[in-house]
Amino acid sequence: MSGESTGLLAGKVAIVTGSARNIGRATAERLAGDGAAVVINGARDQAAAEEVAGGIEAGGGRAIAHVADITDPDAVQGLVDAAVAAFGGVDILVCNASIRGQKPFLEMTYEEWRGVIDVTLDGAFHTAQACVPHMIERGWGRVVTLGGISWHVGTSNRVHNLVSKSGLTGFTRGLAVELGQHNITVNSVSPGFIDTVRPGSAGVRPPLKIHPPVDRMGAVDEIASMVRYLCLPEAAYVTGQIMHVNGGMFLGG
């Protein structure tokens, strides 16, 4: 791995869940560009995670790939242990991993309900519980969760997504209150319709059903930029907030 880095996040160590592609990948690359050492995490695709880590290293950054199912607390502990072994600790956690579900409520099985909620909520619980002690020890920390527009505006056939993402808001604000005394901020970024690659979609996306004032899909880099800001030292007085990045689709608080 490369030597000491420079940048606004030099010396910091970040774990980004679900960072083998899309928003997670863009976020990991942005944090690495600011000097953070980054752990690239995916649930199964080791090759994809290694590709992202390799690209960061080739660009002069520091990164490792570690596959772990974040619904499994033992696997999460292994993820955090790998970060500590490689880079000495953990300063930043980005809870990005999630599963998209699309099913009418009355047709939804309990397994489908739990599958979405387990990754989004239980995954955030396990990773934060494993990472926060290291942040407290180091006297500094950033936790950023990835919410979504759906639960703010209401979306049919996605009640499990709405429940899981709305739950992240309570999780985020609760941790912000508990952890502020330790110089740890906790915030959430709520993306709108983002141009991402979805498995099995063959690159074809349905047209927008709702047109925001900024009438286009967002880019993954636009979400990553907001996450990056919340991780910077200058964002130390921002905590417990939901940062909407959705082209004005939702204008509430």
C-alpha positions as CSV (number, residue, x, y, z in Angstrom):
1,M,0.0,0.0,0.0
2,S,1.0,3.6,-0.6
3,G,2.8,5.8,2.0
4,E,1.3,8.6,4.1
5,S,-1.4,10.5,2.3
6,T,-2.2,14.2,2.3
7,G,-5.5,15.9,2.1
8,L,-8.4,17.1,4.3
9,L,-8.9,13.6,5.6
10,A,-5.3,12.5,5.8
11,G,-4.8,10.0,8.7
12,K,-8.5,9.1,8.8
13,V,-9.9,5.6,8.1
14,A,-13.3,5.1,6.5
15,I,-15.5,2.0,6.1
16,V,-18.1,2.4,3.3
17,T,-20.6,-0.4,3.2
18,G,-21.9,-1.4,-0.2
19,S,-19.0,0.4,-1.9
20,A,-18.3,-1.9,-4.8
21,R,-20.6,0.1,-7.1
22,N,-22.8,3.1,-7.5
23,I,-23.1,5.7,-4.7
24,G,-20.9,3.7,-2.3
25,R,-18.1,3.4,-4.9
26,A,-18.3,7.1,-5.7
27,T,-18.2,7.9,-2.0
28,A,-15.2,5.7,-1.3
29,E,-13.3,7.2,-4.1
30,R,-14.1,10.7,-3.0
31,L,-13.0,10.1,0.6
32,A,-9.8,8.4,-0.7
33,G,-9.2,11.5,-2.8
34,D,-9.2,13.6,0.4
35,G,-6.6,11.3,1.9
36,A,-8.6,8.8,3.9
37,A,-7.7,5.1,3.9
38,V,-10.8,3.3,2.8
39,V,-12.2,-0.2,3.3
40,I,-14.3,-1.2,0.3
41,N,-17.1,-3.5,1.4
42,G,-19.6,-5.7,-0.5
43,A,-21.8,-8.6,0.6
44,R,-20.5,-11.1,-2.0
45,D,-18.6,-9.7,-5.0
46,Q,-15.0,-9.9,-4.0
47,A,-13.8,-9.1,-7.5
48,A,-15.9,-5.9,-7.7
49,A,-14.6,-4.7,-4.3
50,E,-11.0,-5.5,-5.3
51,E,-11.4,-3.5,-8.5
52,V,-12.5,-0.4,-6.6
53,A,-9.7,-0.8,-4.0
54,G,-7.2,-1.4,-6.8
55,G,-8.2,1.7,-8.6
56,I,-7.8,3.8,-5.4
57,E,-4.4,2.3,-4.8
58,A,-3.4,2.9,-8.4
59,G,-4.3,6.6,-8.0
60,G,-2.0,6.9,-5.0
61,G,-4.6,6.3,-2.3
62,R,-4.9,3.6,0.4
63,A,-7.6,1.0,0.3
64,I,-8.4,-2.7,1.0
65,A,-11.4,-4.8,-0.1
66,H,-13.3,-6.8,2.5
67,V,-16.4,-8.8,1.7
68,A,-18.8,-9.1,4.7
69,D,-22.6,-9.6,5.2
70,I,-23.4,-6.7,7.4
71,T,-26.5,-8.5,8.8
72,D,-24.1,-10.9,10.5
73,P,-22.5,-9.3,13.6
74,D,-19.5,-11.7,13.5
75,A,-18.9,-10.8,9.8
76,V,-19.1,-7.1,10.7
77,Q,-16.6,-7.5,13.5
78,G,-14.3,-9.1,11.0
79,L,-14.8,-6.1,8.7
80,V,-13.8,-3.7,11.4
81,D,-10.9,-5.9,12.6
82,A,-9.6,-5.8,9.0
83,A,-9.8,-2.0,9.0
84,V,-7.9,-1.8,12.3
85,A,-5.3,-4.3,11.2
86,A,-4.6,-2.5,7.9
87,F,-4.9,1.1,9.0
88,G,-4.9,1.3,12.8
89,G,-8.5,2.3,13.6
90,V,-11.8,3.6,12.3
91,D,-12.8,7.2,12.1
92,I,-15.6,7.3,9.5
93,L,-18.5,5.0,8.8
94,V,-20.8,5.4,5.8
95,C,-23.9,3.1,6.1
96,N,-24.6,2.9,2.4
97,A,-25.6,-0.8,1.8
98,S,-29.2,-1.5,1.1
99,I,-31.6,-3.7,-0.8
100,R,-34.2,-2.3,-3.1
101,G,-37.6,-4.1,-2.9
102,Q,-40.6,-3.7,-5.2
103,K,-43.7,-5.6,-4.1
104,P,-47.3,-4.7,-3.3
105,F,-47.8,-4.9,0.4
106,L,-50.5,-7.7,0.3
107,E,-48.2,-9.8,-1.9
108,M,-45.1,-9.3,0.2
109,T,-43.7,-12.2,2.2
110,Y,-42.3,-11.8,5.6
111,E,-38.9,-12.9,4.3
112,E,-39.0,-10.1,1.7
113,W,-40.0,-7.6,4.4
114,R,-37.1,-8.7,6.7
115,G,-34.6,-8.9,3.8
116,V,-34.8,-5.2,3.1
117,I,-35.0,-4.1,6.8
118,D,-32.2,-6.4,7.9
119,V,-29.7,-4.9,5.6
120,T,-30.6,-1.3,6.0
121,L,-31.4,-1.1,9.8
122,D,-29.7,-4.1,11.3
123,G,-26.7,-3.5,9.1
124,A,-26.4,0.1,10.4
125,F,-26.8,-1.2,14.0
126,H,-24.1,-3.8,13.7
127,T,-21.6,-1.6,11.9
128,A,-22.1,1.4,14.1
129,Q,-21.8,-0.7,17.2
130,A,-18.6,-2.1,16.0
131,C,-17.1,1.1,14.7
132,V,-18.1,3.7,17.3
133,P,-15.9,2.4,20.1
134,H,-12.9,3.1,17.9
135,M,-14.1,6.6,17.2
136,I,-14.5,7.3,20.9
137,E,-11.0,6.0,21.5
138,R,-9.6,8.3,18.9
139,G,-11.7,11.3,20.0
140,W,-13.2,12.0,16.6
141,G,-15.7,10.4,14.3
142,R,-18.2,10.7,11.5
143,V,-21.2,8.4,10.8
144,V,-23.3,9.0,7.7
145,T,-26.3,7.0,6.8
146,L,-27.9,6.9,3.3
147,G,-31.7,7.5,3.4
148,G,-33.9,8.0,0.4
149,I,-36.7,10.2,-1.0
150,S,-39.4,7.5,-1.0
151,W,-40.4,7.7,2.6
152,H,-40.6,11.5,2.5
153,V,-43.0,11.6,-0.5
154,G,-44.6,8.2,-0.3
155,T,-44.1,5.5,-2.9
156,S,-46.4,2.5,-3.6
157,N,-45.1,-1.1,-3.6
158,R,-42.1,-0.2,-1.4
159,V,-43.4,-0.2,2.2
160,H,-40.4,-2.2,3.4
161,N,-38.1,0.3,1.9
162,L,-40.0,3.2,3.4
163,V,-40.0,1.6,6.8
164,S,-36.3,0.9,6.7
165,K,-35.2,4.3,5.5
166,S,-37.5,6.1,7.9
167,G,-36.0,4.0,10.6
168,L,-32.6,5.3,9.7
169,T,-33.7,8.8,10.5
170,G,-34.5,7.9,14.1
171,F,-31.2,5.9,14.3
172,T,-29.3,8.9,12.9
173,R,-30.8,11.4,15.3
174,G,-30.6,9.1,18.3
175,L,-26.9,8.5,17.8
176,A,-26.3,12.2,17.1
177,V,-27.6,13.0,20.6
178,E,-25.7,10.2,22.3
179,L,-22.4,10.6,20.6
180,G,-22.0,14.4,20.3
181,Q,-20.1,14.5,23.6
182,H,-17.4,12.3,22.0
183,N,-16.8,14.6,19.1
184,I,-18.7,12.3,16.8
185,T,-21.3,13.6,14.3
186,V,-24.1,11.5,12.8
187,N,-26.0,12.7,9.8
188,S,-28.0,11.2,6.9
189,V,-28.0,12.0,3.2
190,S,-31.3,11.5,1.4
191,P,-30.9,11.0,-2.4
192,G,-33.6,11.5,-5.0
193,F,-33.7,9.6,-8.3
194,I,-30.1,8.8,-8.9
195,D,-28.6,7.4,-12.1
196,T,-27.2,4.1,-10.9
197,V,-26.6,0.7,-12.4
198,R,-29.0,-1.9,-11.1
199,P,-28.3,-5.6,-11.4
200,G,-30.5,-7.3,-14.0
201,S,-31.7,-4.0,-15.5
202,A,-29.5,-4.3,-18.6
203,G,-28.9,-0.5,-18.3
204,V,-32.5,0.3,-19.0
205,R,-34.2,2.6,-16.5
206,P,-37.9,3.5,-16.4
207,P,-38.8,7.2,-17.0
208,L,-39.2,9.5,-14.1
209,K,-42.8,9.4,-12.7
210,I,-42.2,12.6,-10.7
211,H,-40.3,15.5,-12.1
212,P,-38.4,17.6,-9.6
213,P,-37.6,21.3,-10.2
214,V,-34.1,20.2,-11.4
215,D,-35.7,18.0,-14.0
216,R,-33.2,15.2,-14.4
217,M,-31.7,12.2,-12.5
218,G,-29.0,12.9,-10.1
219,A,-25.4,11.6,-10.4
220,V,-23.7,9.4,-7.9
221,D,-20.9,12.0,-7.6
222,E,-23.5,14.6,-6.4
223,I,-24.5,12.3,-3.5
224,A,-20.8,11.4,-2.8
225,S,-20.0,15.1,-2.5
226,M,-22.5,15.6,0.2
227,V,-21.3,12.6,2.1
228,R,-17.8,13.9,1.8
229,Y,-18.7,17.2,3.2
230,L,-20.3,15.7,6.3
231,C,-17.1,13.7,6.9
232,L,-14.8,16.7,6.8
233,P,-13.4,18.4,9.9
234,E,-15.2,21.6,8.9
235,A,-18.6,19.9,9.3
236,A,-18.1,19.4,13.0
237,Y,-21.1,21.6,14.0
238,V,-23.5,19.7,11.7
239,T,-25.2,16.6,13.4
240,G,-28.5,14.9,13.5
241,Q,-29.4,16.4,10.1
242,I,-31.1,14.9,7.0
243,M,-29.4,16.4,3.9
244,H,-31.7,16.2,0.9
245,V,-30.0,15.9,-2.4
246,N,-33.0,15.3,-4.8
247,G,-33.3,18.2,-7.2
248,G,-35.9,19.9,-5.1
249,M,-38.3,16.9,-5.2
250,F,-38.8,17.2,-1.4
251,L,-38.6,20.7,0.2
252,G,-39.5,19.8,3.8
253,G,-37.2,19.5,6.8
